[in-house]
Amino acid sequence: MPEGPELHLASLYVNKMCKGVVFTGPVRKSEVSKNPDVPFTCETYRITAASRGKEVKLTLTPIKGENPNERVKAGQADQPMDIVIRFGMSGYFRLTTEEELPKHAHLRFYSKETPCRVLSFVDARRFGSWEPNGTWNPERGPCIMFEYKSFRENVMSHLSDSAFNRPICEALLNQKYFNGIGNYLRAEILFRLSIPPFVSARTVLEGLESEDLCESGKLVKNEIADTKTSDRAKKKEVKGETGDLLRLCHTVPLEVVNLGGKGYDPEKADYSGFEAWLQCYYVDGMKSIRDHNGRTMWFKGDPGPMAPKDSKSPRAKKRAKKEDDHDYTDKKKLARSRSESTMKKKVNKQETVTKTSKKEKDAGWKDGSYKKVNTSQHERRSTARRRKSSSAEPAAGENETSFLFQLRGIFETTEI
């Protein structure tokens, strides 16, 4: 699932690929998408992007002519529009030619050039969403990467919230406080600090300071002062053992951003750099169990006292390929229509054969030929039964042996 770094890299990708590109016409949506239509049509406009946590905002800006008093045509946009996009489980952007339109391209922006190029929001699983004339979701907290000071203050001023009664690994997925943190980031952050995932979030966070020692974006070494009282010593001990978790919530995602195209590269799909960067998530030798929300948590060592009871490591499931691949390009539509017509021909052919055999059967009943064949078959079966009944009785134990072989065959063909 795309997390804060991936969405920021997606915004950088849009700004890089769409720089100098003029778009035109309406914004088009795929036929199967349940997201709203985007009511924006313009003869010429540009696209820019920005990110905040797990959201990306596209801004469509009309290009005004040289004459400022020139009237805009009816139905054409004359003001910018913001589209806030949430990526869901598998969303990303891609700029291609119209002929190379990718599968699952559910939102499309067409360029004013020949050959035409298309900026697409691609979402195979269709969990992503977009909001025309949208704004940043007020239920989400400040961005962990680019609003660090506000993010830190927001967490430290709400430690009494019930959200922090939960294990730290589950609290980290709460976007109200950790906007941009997802499954792989929480695993990497907790692993680096040697924090068991299922300990109280409040216990981990209450020993931290409200303000971090930062200056001009450069992190200062975390110095822990000596303490006098035993209660305060315990809090500082937690801090000394775990380090500053909020700081790593800021710096670890930035490491992914600094990987650049190796972390987000829809053109080449090269994730080797990102895989080499991972230290815990899906790494051999690490443990994994499902948290209370059913999300897989990767960790090392003891999970902690708040781990779900009887929780087991999830097994990888093989997914059968579905017949409908949800490809909405014109080529696939044509291929699908051809396959459907071929199937219809086969069905019609089978129906014709069935009807013919039925007619032959009816004709046989009328002239008596079918009755004769049926009688001869009945006589042969009766003779076979008489021969079987006149044969000798099986030897003692033969029935038992046969029964055991039948049982063996049942067990061999039954999955236990």
GIZI-V795170 format. One record per backbone hydrogen bond with DSSP energy under -1.0 kcal/mol. CO is the residue of the C=O (numbers start at 0). NH is the residue of the N-H. Records with the same first field share a line. If there is no record, write none. Layout:
CO->NH / NH
//
This chain:
2->6
3->7
4->8
5->9
6->10
7->11
8->12
9->13
10->14
11->15
12->16
13->17
17->20
21->111
22->44
24->41
27->107
37->39
39->26
40->76
41->24
43->62
44->22
45->60
47->58
49->56
51->54
54->51
55->84
56->49
57->82
58->47
59->80
60->45
66->69
72->75
80->59
81->132 / 133
82->57
83->130
84->55
85->128
86->90
91->121
93->119
95->117
97->100
103->105 / 122
105->29
106->120
107->27
108->118
109->23
110->112
115->97
116->110
117->95
118->108
119->93
120->105
121->91
128->85
130->83 / 133
136->139
142->146
146->150
147->151
148->152
149->153
150->154
151->155
152->156
154->157
157->160
160->163
161->164
163->201
165->200
166->170
167->171
169->172
170->173
173->176 / 177
174->140
177->180
178->143
179->3
181->185
182->186
183->187
184->188
185->189
186->190
187->191
188->192
189->194
190->193
196->168
197->305
198->167
199->203
200->204
201->205
204->207
211->213
212->219
214->217
217->214
220->222
228->232
229->233
230->234
231->235
232->236
233->237
234->238
235->239
236->240
237->241
238->242
242->244
243->247
244->248
246->250
247->251
250->254
251->255
252->256
253->257
256->259
258->261
259->262 / 263
264->268
270->274
271->275
272->276
273->277
279->282
282->285
286->298
288->296
290->293
294->290
296->288
298->286
302->197
303->306
307->310
328->332
329->333
330->334
331->335
332->336
333->337
334->338
335->339
336->340
337->341
338->342
339->343
340->344
341->345
342->346
343->347
344->348
345->349
346->350
347->351
348->352
349->353
350->354
351->355
352->356
353->357
354->358
355->359
356->360
357->361
358->362
359->363
360->364
361->365
362->366
363->367 / 369
367->371
368->372
369->373
370->374
371->375
372->376
373->377
374->378
375->379
376->380
377->381
378->382
379->383
380->384
381->385
382->386
383->387
384->388
385->389
394->397
396->400
397->401
398->402
399->403
400->404
401->405
402->406
403->407
404->408
405->409
406->410
407->411
408->412
//
